[in-house]
Structure formats: structure tokens, C-alpha cells
Amino acid sequence: MFRRLSIVEAIYVNSVSFSSIFEIGDSRYITPVMKALAVKREHPILFTNEGNFNEFSIFTRPIAQVATPEVINMAVFNEKPSINVKTIRVTGVSSSSVVHIGSTNMIRAEARIKHIRQLRRQPDDVPTLQSDELPNNQNQEGHTPSDDQGGN
């Protein structure tokens, strides 16, 4: 890891959220991970037993890895030993993002979001879940088979 001094006169960060990182200083590894279900319903209903990430394949599928690049030997000469910045303004850092002043060896960020949109078919209809949007063990009324049989 190449070493240079980072000098920032002023930094303004409005918001850091959802597994994001605001780091000042050097680090070896930064690995933010964020999982979210984003459900938007035209008719606001909360079904029981929603929110188990393992029931949606987007959260369990392996992520394809980038092949490790070949090693390249190089010599670097920094004419100035520092990076100077007057002002940094950040509106927001969200969903496994990183704002980092300093050096790092590796950043591996992961954000997985399942978006579900449910709209009424006709003006007076209550929305129903599409089969690919239903968690594996839930019927359209939001009950699991054990709920229907008086279980937990």
C-alpha cells in the first residue's frame, strides 16, 4: 500500500446510513454489507412473518468474484508527500458506501436490496403478492401454514 499523508482542511458530511462508513485514517480492509427489503404497497398492509432475508434468493446467491489481476511490478515516486484538499462536501453516504480519507488495502462492499412493488389491479382491490414475491412458507393472507393450524 502506497503511503501518502492526506490533508483535508474541512469536510462536511450530512448523512451516513445503512452499513456505510466514514473513515479518517489508514485501514487494511473495509467490508460494509447491507441487506434490505424495500416493500412499497399502494394499500398499506403489514403481513406477519415478512422480512426473513433467507427466503429470497437475492440474499443467498453467491456473488461473482472478479478475477485476481496479475501482479505488476512498478516504482512510484511522489513528488509531494501529501495530498492537500481544501473542502469536501458530502450530501449522503448510503447502502454499503465508503467515504475514506487515507489509505486502504482492500474495500469489498456488498449491498443487496429486494424491491417489491404491489399495486391494486382495480381501484377497490387489496393488493395480492405475486408468487415470486411470497416468502417460501407464506400464503397470500400473510399467514404461514402453522398460523392457519393454530401453531406459533
Secondary structure, DSSP 8 states (H G I E B T S, - for coil): ----EEEEEEEEE--B-SS-EEEES-EEEE--EEEEEEEEESS----TT---GGGSGGGTS-----------------SSSEEEEEEEEES-B-SS-EEEES-EEEE--EEEEEEEEE--SSTT------GGGS-TT--TTS--HHHHTT--
